[in-house]
Amino acid sequence: QIDRAHRDWSEEQIQQITDIVRSYRGEKDAKKYKDVKGLCKVATIDEIRAAGYSLNPGRYVGTADNGTLSDEDFETTVRGLDTEFQKLTEEAHDLEKKIAVNFRKLNI
């Protein structure tokens, strides 16, 4: 993961998505397509209608089971969150100092 909005995909992850697309298309030598909870699902028009025609994938795909996060992905996620936490903590301390300076200027 590069940051919370950007992810650097591994070759294995790219291959998994490629395999899903090929199976969905019914390409020769591809496995039969099946929905994967938290990743992909073929929604019917009735399901889409029932969801008010929302095309938000989360309404249909659902969430993956808690135990599906690999150790590597967990470690990467925790490291990214720790880095973000450290940055936010530094920003908070800087803001506290600025607020204190402003209060002193106002004699508060």
C-alpha positions as CSV (number, residue, x, y, z in Angstrom):
1,Q,0.0,0.0,0.0
2,I,1.4,3.3,-1.0
3,D,-1.0,5.3,1.1
4,R,-4.7,5.0,2.1
5,A,-5.8,6.1,-1.4
6,H,-3.3,4.2,-3.5
7,R,-2.2,0.6,-3.4
8,D,0.8,-1.0,-5.1
9,W,-0.5,-4.4,-6.4
10,S,1.6,-7.5,-6.2
11,E,2.0,-9.8,-9.2
12,E,-0.1,-12.4,-7.4
13,Q,-3.0,-9.9,-6.8
14,I,-2.9,-8.8,-10.5
15,Q,-3.0,-12.4,-11.6
16,Q,-5.9,-13.1,-9.3
17,I,-7.9,-10.2,-10.8
18,T,-6.9,-11.2,-14.3
19,D,-8.2,-14.7,-13.7
20,I,-11.5,-13.4,-12.3
21,V,-12.0,-11.3,-15.4
22,R,-11.1,-14.2,-17.8
23,S,-13.5,-16.5,-16.0
24,Y,-16.3,-13.9,-16.0
25,R,-15.8,-13.5,-19.8
26,G,-15.9,-17.3,-20.2
27,E,-12.5,-17.3,-21.9
28,K,-11.0,-20.6,-23.1
29,D,-9.0,-22.4,-20.4
30,A,-10.4,-20.2,-17.7
31,K,-12.1,-21.6,-14.6
32,K,-15.8,-21.2,-14.2
33,Y,-16.7,-17.8,-12.8
34,K,-17.9,-17.7,-9.2
35,D,-18.6,-14.7,-6.9
36,V,-16.0,-14.0,-4.2
37,K,-17.3,-12.4,-1.1
38,G,-15.7,-9.0,-0.5
39,L,-14.2,-9.0,-4.0
40,C,-16.6,-9.6,-6.9
41,K,-20.2,-10.5,-7.6
42,V,-22.5,-10.6,-10.6
43,A,-25.6,-8.7,-9.5
44,T,-28.9,-9.4,-11.1
45,I,-31.2,-6.6,-12.3
46,D,-33.6,-7.4,-9.5
47,E,-30.8,-6.9,-6.9
48,I,-29.9,-3.6,-8.5
49,R,-33.5,-2.5,-8.6
50,A,-34.0,-3.5,-4.9
51,A,-31.0,-1.4,-4.0
52,G,-32.5,1.7,-5.6
53,Y,-30.4,1.3,-8.7
54,S,-27.2,2.1,-6.7
55,L,-24.1,0.8,-8.5
56,N,-22.0,1.0,-5.3
57,P,-20.1,-2.3,-5.3
58,G,-20.3,-2.6,-1.5
59,R,-24.0,-3.1,-1.7
60,Y,-23.5,-6.3,-3.7
61,V,-20.0,-7.6,-3.0
62,G,-20.3,-7.6,0.8
63,T,-17.3,-7.8,3.1
64,A,-14.6,-10.5,3.2
65,D,-14.5,-12.8,6.2
66,N,-12.2,-11.4,9.0
67,G,-9.7,-14.1,8.5
68,T,-9.0,-13.5,4.9
69,L,-6.3,-10.8,5.3
70,S,-2.9,-12.4,4.7
71,D,-0.1,-11.8,7.2
72,E,1.7,-9.7,4.6
73,D,-1.3,-7.5,4.0
74,F,-2.0,-7.2,7.7
75,E,1.6,-6.1,8.3
76,T,1.5,-3.6,5.4
77,T,-1.8,-2.2,6.6
78,V,-0.6,-1.8,10.2
79,R,2.7,-0.2,9.1
80,G,0.7,2.3,6.9
81,L,-1.6,3.1,9.7
82,D,1.3,3.6,12.1
83,T,3.0,5.9,9.7
84,E,-0.2,7.9,9.2
85,F,-0.7,8.0,13.0
86,Q,2.8,9.3,13.6
87,K,2.3,12.0,11.0
88,L,-1.1,13.0,12.4
89,T,0.4,13.1,15.9
90,E,3.2,15.5,14.8
91,E,0.6,17.7,13.1
92,A,-1.5,17.7,16.3
93,H,1.6,18.8,18.4
94,D,2.3,21.6,15.9
95,L,-1.3,22.8,16.1
96,E,-1.2,22.7,19.9
97,K,1.9,24.9,19.9
98,K,0.3,27.4,17.5
99,I,-2.8,27.5,19.6
100,A,-0.8,28.1,22.7
101,V,1.1,30.9,21.0
102,N,-2.2,32.5,19.9
103,F,-3.6,32.2,23.4
104,R,-0.5,34.0,24.8
105,K,-0.9,36.8,22.3
106,L,-4.5,37.2,23.4
107,N,-3.6,37.0,27.1
108,I,-5.8,34.0,27.5
